[in-house]
Amino acid sequence: METFCNAQTFANNYCDDEKIPKKLIKLLLFTYNSKFDRNVNSKLPFSDIVAANTANGDKYIFRFNGKEYPFSVFSDNELQKFDKKMLKNVKRIEESKLRSLKLACSLDLVNPRIVIGNSINGIFDILIVFQENGIEKVIDYARNLIMSKENYYEIFKFYELNIVDKMDLYNIYYIMNKFGDYEHIYEYLIFTKEIFNELSKKDEFSFFGEKYDRNGINRHNYLLFGNDFDCLFFQSADVGHMKYNKLIREIDDFTENPTVKTKHITYVKDENKYKLRARNFGYFTFDLLSNLVSDEEVKEILLSNGRYGECHVNANRLAMSLSDSDKASAYVVGGKFKENETDYFFHSWIEIDDKNVVIDFNHNIVMNRDKYYKLYEIVAISKTPVLEMRDIVQTVIHDAGFSMHPMELNYFGTEIMRDLKKNEKVFKK
C-alpha cells in the first residue's frame, strides 16, 4: 500500500486558515447536550436553534446566514448503548471512522453509502448518506447530526472525494483481512476503484471487476443484507457489547475445545451430556455435534474456528445427512440472532420437531430448541421442511440450473419453487 500513502494530496479543497463560524460552533456543541438540555436551550428567546417537528422527521431548526436548516440529533435514534454513550463524548470524533463504516452496513437505511471528503471541519470526513422520504440525508457520526445532504454540504462546505456502497465496503474489508493491513483505511476508501481495478487482474481477486462477489452474491443482495449475510463488518468496536457476550463466548470456546475447564459448563457422566448453569440464564444440558459424527474431517472442522462463515450451506448439508426418521420432522431454518441491542446476524440451523431440538453446525451444538432461542435471542424468519428442501435443491439447482447462494434457498426456497412450478416448461427438457 506504500504507493497509496499520499492521499493528503487529494485534500486540495481543505483550507487550514478557514475558521468555523461561531454560530456553527454552537450547533456542534448543541449535539453534546442531553435531550433535556437541548429541549430547554431550543426554547430560549433569540436562540439560533429552535425545536421543530418537520414533515421529514427533523426535530430542530438551525438558523444560519439568514436561512433555516432542519436537522436531528443522531443519538436520539434507536442505537446500541455503546454508540449512545460515545455520541455524547468528545471521543466520538476519534471513533467516527470505524463506527460510520459499521453502521452503514448495519442500520436499517435505504440505499446507504459511505462518502469521504473534505469540509471546514477537517480533511477526510466520513459520512453516511441514505434516502428518506425521497430526500438524500447525511449522518455525521463525528458531529452527532442528521441533516439533508444538500443543506449539510452547504453549511460545512463539504466536497466529495469518493463514494462506496456495502459491496465496496465488504471488498475493502476482505482485502484488509487478506493482507492483514488495517492501517490504510483512508487510502482504501479514496482509491477504491483504482485498487479494485489493479487487484482484479489477479485470478484470486478477479471478482472485483464483476457485479458478483467471490460467493456469487450480486451487488443488489449486498445492499439488502450485507457481508455474505452472516456478519456485520467493521464491527470490532462492538466486541464486548453483547448481552450474553461472556456466556456465549464461554460456550463457543468450549465447543471448539471441550477439554478446557470452564466456569459454567460441566460434564454429566450419567447422561453422557454437558450441563450449563448460569445465574442469569438458567440451566440446560446439551451435546456437541462433533461427538455425534463419525467423519474425522468434519469433526476436525467442528472443533475449530473453521466452522464459522458457512452456516447456510452447512445447514443444508447437515439436513441431508439426517436419518430418514429425523428428516420427517426436521426443518432448515433461516433466521437471525442478536449480536447487541440493535444488530442481528443472519444465520441458518436445523430443528427437529419431534425431539424439540436444534442442531447448529456453526456452534457445534445440539440443544433444546427453547433454550437455544433464549440463549441467542433467535428470530426465525423461514422454516422449510427438510424433505421439501431436498426437492427445492433438485428443482432449482439441478433441473433449472440456477446458481443461487444457499441463504437464498433457506429463506426464499419455497417462493422460488412455487414460481418455477408455474413455468416448468422453461427449464424442463
Beta strands, then each sheet from edge to edge (+ up, - down):
strand 1: 49-51
strand 2: 60-64
strand 3: 67-73
strand 4: 110-119
strand 5: 122-132
strand 6: 135-140
strand 7: 145-148
strand 8: 159-164
strand 9: 265-268
strand 10: 273-278
strand 11: 282-287
strand 12: 330-338
strand 13: 344-352
strand 14: 357-360
strand 15: 365-368
strand 16: 378-385
sheet 1: 1+ 2- 3+ 7- 6+ 5- 4+ 8-
sheet 2: 9+ 10- 11+ 15- 14+ 13- 12+ 16-
end
